[in-house]
């Protein structure tokens, strides 16, 4: 019976630890950021393709599409960074 109580306490401790983690939230944020970055990259590529002169907006869109996924990797807990680890 003592072994079962220890296992039960360990299970409760692990469940509380899992409740405190926000890895799912970080993964969802990184996924949305990645999809939005892909859309920005496609818009930037289209602006570069169609432009006769230097496309300033295309450069800005390309910079945002690179920075967005990298910024999603800056999370508070190092074990839950989802896609990119910018540390």
Secondary structure, DSSP 8 states (H G I E B T S, - for coil): -HHHHHHHHHHHHHHHHHHH--HHHHHHHHHHHHHHHHHHHHHHHHHHHH-SS--HHHHHHHHHHHHHHHHHT--SSGGG--S----
